[in-house]
Amino acid sequence: MRIELSVLLLALSVCVHAQIVTQEDWTFYCNGQSAAVLTYNGSDSEVFIPDYVTTSQGQFAVTKVGDDLSHPFQGNTLLSSVKFPETVTSIDVEAFDGCSFLKQVSLSRNLVEIASYAFYRCASLDTIALPRPLSYIGMMAFGGCKAMRSIRLREEVTTLQGYTFEGTPLTTLYVDAPRPPVCAYDLVKTGKDDFYGQCTLVVPIGCGEAYRNAPVWERFSHVIEVPLRGDINADGSCDVTDVNILVNRLLRKDENDYGQRDDINADHVIDVSDINELINILLGRE
């Protein structure tokens, strides 16, 4: 009984502090801890999503774009570019569905979830850099992106809800995860033979067999293995250890220490720019 009462009091507390806030062209839902974008009523083609909202109760970080019932940019044919603040961790259902002229998307480096149909029918979106912390991609999230030919799923992606690339003519799919992500359903709903036959799956060295034997991933006709970019010590991940190794090698200035994996930016020179590139990879900027 005490547990039920405490849960009820917590729910009441959230309701008491919840607010709908309008600032300029934006409407936000604030729950007393963080804020979510509900609507955007502007006409700009290039949009910068706010990072904080100020209310009568204080200032709150914008951590979410959209919710189950509100799809802030759905059908916005004026939108061509959107930049997310680093505060955003989640993009909700259908947030950018039908933004047919959206071409440039700069995601938050702290994003962990892209919900179902988030970028569905974004026909002009030809490329998108997914950040490293991203772990969950919802159903049809990138379906109908007719200009997209390749995409890279970073190491932390563990779950693809299904039909992720339905109607998207990928020719190359890069997956950096050493273990095949779990797919609730196929990556496409129709034209499976064409998709799995024409799209090349690129995975880290030593992981090809795992993908060839995993549900859904086993359907790809062409699976190739390449070194994971930034994985200096070839342990299957790119982390701070790789930065330390590269820094020490540069400090010693012994060219005999250098290997192909050290040339992060592929300019045939091992120098400080490779360290910067490696740090950007770790931060999710690459």
N, C-alpha and C positions, 0 to 999 in steps of 0.2 A: 504493500500500500504506500509506503514511504517513497519507493522508487517511482511509482506512478505519479505521485504528487509532485515529486521533484521535476519529472519530465513535463508535467502540465505547467508548472511555474516557469520553467525554461521557455516553453512555447509561448506563454503569455508575455514573458519578457521580450521575446523577439518581436511579437506583434506590436507591443507598446512602442518599441523603438523603430519600427518599420516606417519608411517614408517614401513617397513618390516625389521626386525632385525634378524640376525643369530648369535648365540653364541654357540660355540661347537656343540653339537648334536641337538640344538633347533632352531626353527624359531618362531619368535613372530611378532604379529601385534601390533604396538603402535599407539594410536590415539591422543597422546599429553596429555592424562590424566591417562591412565592405559594401561595395556598390556594383550594380549591373546595368549595362546599357539596355534600355527598353525600346526607345525609338530615336531615329534621327530624321529631322524634318528639313534639313538644309538641302541646297542644290549644288554644292561644290562637287567637282569631279575628283579632286584630291582631298582626302579626309584624314585628319589626325585624331584618333580617338583620345579623349581626355584621360589623364592618369588618376586624377583625384576629383572628388566632388565635395563641395562645402555645403553643409546643411546647418540647421539651427542646433544640431547635436554635435557638430564638429566636422572634421574633414575625414573622408573615407576613400580608400584606394579602390579604383575600378578594377575588379578582378575577373569580371565576366561580361561577355558581349551576347545579349539575348537571353531568353529563358524559354521554357516549354510553350508559352502562349504568346510570346512577343518575339518577332523576327525583324530586328531593326533596319536591315538593309535589303530585305527580300524584294526582288523585282525592281531594284534601283538601277535604271539604265543610264543614269548620269555618271555613276561612280566608275572611275578608271584606276584609282590608286588609293590604298588604305594603309595606314601605318598604325600599329598597335603599340601602346606603352608597355614597359617591362612589368607593370603591375598585373596584366591580364594573364590568367592561368587557364581559362576555359572559354571556348567558343561554342555557343549552344546551337540547338536544332534550327536549321534553315536560316541561320543568321545572314548569309550572303547568297541564298538561293536565287537564281535567276538574274544575277548581276552580270548581264551578258557582255558588258564592255569593261569589266574589271580585269586589268592586265597585270598590275603590280601590287603585291601583298608583302608587307614587311611585318612578320609575326614577332610576338614577344619571345624573348629568350627563355622565359619562365613558363611557357605554355605546356600544359600536361595533357589536355584533352581537346579534341575536335569532335563535336557531336555529329549525329546523323544529318545528312543533307546540308552540312554547313556551307560548302562551296559547290553545291549541285547546280548544274546548268550555267556555270561561269565559262561561257564558250570562248572567251578571249584569253583566259588565264593559261599561259603557256609554260610557266615555271613558278615554283614556290619553294623556298628554302624552309624545311621543317626543322624546328629547334631540337636540340639534344634531349631535353627532359620529356618531350612528348611520348606518352606511353599508350594512349587510347585513341583510335580513329573509328568513328561511328559509321553506320550503314550509309552507303552512297555518298560519303563525304566529298569525294572528288568525282562523282559521276557526271557525265555530260560535259566534261572539260575538253572540248573538241580540239583545242589548240595544243594541248599538253602531249608531249612525246616522251618525257622522262621525268622521274621523281625519285628522290632518295629518302628512304625511311631510316631514321637514325637508330643507334644501338638500343635505346630505351623503349622502343615500340614493342609492346608485348601482345596487343590485342587489335585485331581488325574485325569489326562487327560483321562485315559482309558486303558484297557488291560494291566495294570501295571505288572501283574504277569502271563501273558500268557505263558504256558509251564513250569511254575515254581511250583514244587510240595510242596507248603507250607502245613504244618500241624498246624501251629500256627501263627496267625497274631495279634500282639499287636498294639492297637491304643490308644494313650494317650490323644487325643483331646476330650474334654468334648462334643463338638458338632461334629456330623459326617461330615467328609470332603466331599466336593462336588465331585462326580464322573461323568465325562462327558459321559463315557460309562462303561460297566461292567469291573470288575477287570480282567476277562479272556474272551477270544473270543470263545474258544472251550472247551468242557468238563466241562461245567458250573455246572452240577449236581454233578459231582465228586468233583470239587473244593469246592463249597459251602457246600457240605455234609461232606467232610473229614477235612477241615480246620476249626479250632476253632478260633473264634474271641474273643479277650480279651480286654475289655474296662474298664475304671474307674468305681468305685462303683457309682451307681445312674444314670449311663448313658446308661444302657442296653436298656431301653425302647425307648430312642431316636434312637438308632441304629436299633432296631427291626422294627421301623416305617419309616426309611429313605430309599430313593431309593438306590438300589444296596445292601446296607448293610443288608436290610431286607431278602436277599436271604440266609444268613448264617443259617444253621440248629443249630449250637452250638454257643451260645453267653454267655460268663461268665463275671462277674464283679469282679474286684480285686482292692484293694487300689492302688492309683497312687503312685508309688515309690517316696518317698521324700515329699509327701503331709502330713506333720505332723499335720496341723490343719484341715485337711479334707475339704478344701474349693474348691477342684477340680483342684488345680494348685500347682505346686512346684515353690516357689519363695523365695526371701530373707527373707520374714516373717517366713517361716519354719526354716530357719537357725537361726534366732534370738530366736525362741521358743526353739529349741534344745539346743542352747548355754546356755540360761537361766536355763533350766532344769538341765544341767550338772553342772553349777555353784552352784546351790542350793544343789546338791548331795542328792536329796530326791528321792529314788527309787520308792516311791509311785506315783511320777509324771510321771514315764515312761510308755509308752504304746508300743504295737507291732509295730506301725508305726515308732517309734524312732530308732528301730534297722535296720538302712538303709542297712547295709552290711550283715544282717542275720547271725551274729556270736553269737547271744544270749547274747551279752554284749553291754551295751550302754556306749560309750566312745568317745574320740576325733576322732577316726577313722570313726565314723558315720558322724561326721561333715565334715570331708574331703571327704567322699563319697558323701554327699549331695551337697557340693560345686562343685564336679566334675559333678554331674547331672546337676546342673545349668549352668555350663560352656559347657555342651554338650560333655563331655569326657566319659560319661557312657550312 
